[in-house]
Amino acid sequence: KGIDIAGKKGDKVVAAADGVVVYAGGNLRGYGKLVIIKHNDNYLSAYGNNDSMLVKEGESVKAGKSIARVGKSAADVEMLHFEIRRDGKPVDPMKYLPAS
């Protein structure tokens, strides 16, 4: 459904693109503390396994804004889980991220 990006606990997590935070909570099993940003009528991005969240639902964010801090997965691995969804369905995030 997405990709796991290596990181250290406390590293900043930044918004992939401009949008509005539509979810910032910890109630979805397997995602830990999760931030979801709606970019337009078609695209959402999701950032899971956070240690702490720096945004609230309804907040507008710009690309590159710090939205959370990296935490640990259920398997106790420090990392960010990142997803992009188009029309509610997961798509390969690598097609949308810069090559670097």
C-alpha positions in Angstrom: 0.0 0.0 0.0 2.9 2.3 0.5 6.6 2.6 1.3 8.6 2.5 4.5 11.2 5.2 4.7 14.1 4.8 7.1 14.6 7.4 9.7 15.5 8.0 13.3 13.0 8.6 16.1 12.4 12.3 16.3 13.4 13.1 12.6 11.0 15.6 11.0 8.3 14.3 8.7 7.3 16.9 6.0 4.3 17.3 3.8 4.8 16.0 0.3 2.6 18.7 -1.3 0.3 21.5 -0.3 -3.0 20.5 1.3 -5.3 20.3 4.3 -4.9 17.9 7.2 -8.0 15.7 7.2 -6.9 13.3 9.9 -4.4 13.5 12.7 -4.8 10.7 15.2 -3.9 7.3 16.4 -7.0 5.1 15.9 -6.1 3.2 12.7 -4.5 -0.1 13.5 -1.1 -0.7 11.9 -0.4 3.0 11.3 0.4 4.2 14.8 0.0 8.0 15.0 -1.1 8.9 11.5 -1.4 12.2 9.6 -3.5 12.3 6.3 -3.3 15.3 4.0 -5.9 16.0 1.3 -4.2 17.6 -1.7 -7.2 18.0 -4.0 -10.3 16.1 -5.0 -8.3 13.1 -6.1 -5.1 12.8 -4.0 -4.3 12.1 -0.3 -1.0 11.4 1.3 -0.7 9.4 4.5 2.2 9.5 7.0 2.2 6.7 9.6 4.3 5.4 12.6 4.8 8.9 14.0 6.1 9.6 17.5 4.3 12.9 17.7 2.1 15.1 15.4 2.8 18.8 14.8 -0.5 19.6 13.0 -4.2 19.4 13.7 -7.2 18.4 11.6 -8.3 21.3 9.4 -4.9 22.9 9.2 -3.6 24.0 5.8 0.0 23.0 5.1 2.5 23.8 2.4 4.9 21.3 0.8 7.9 20.8 3.0 6.2 21.9 6.3 7.0 19.7 9.3 3.9 17.8 10.2 5.2 15.1 12.5 8.2 13.4 14.1 9.3 9.9 13.1 8.4 7.1 15.5 8.5 3.3 15.5 6.5 0.7 13.6 4.6 -2.1 15.4 7.7 -4.2 14.8 9.8 -1.7 16.8 11.6 -0.3 13.7 12.2 3.5 13.5 10.7 4.6 10.2 8.0 6.5 8.4 5.3 4.7 6.5 4.2 6.8 3.5 1.2 6.3 1.2 -0.4 8.1 -1.7 -4.0 7.4 -2.6 -5.8 8.4 -5.7 -9.6 8.3 -5.6 -9.2 6.3 -2.3 -7.0 3.6 -3.8 -3.3 3.2 -3.0 -0.9 4.0 -5.8 2.9 3.6 -6.0 4.3 6.6 -4.2 7.6 6.3 -6.1 5.8 7.5 -9.3 5.0 10.8 -7.5 8.1 11.5 -5.5 11.3 13.3 -6.8 14.1 11.0 -7.9 16.4 12.2 -5.1 
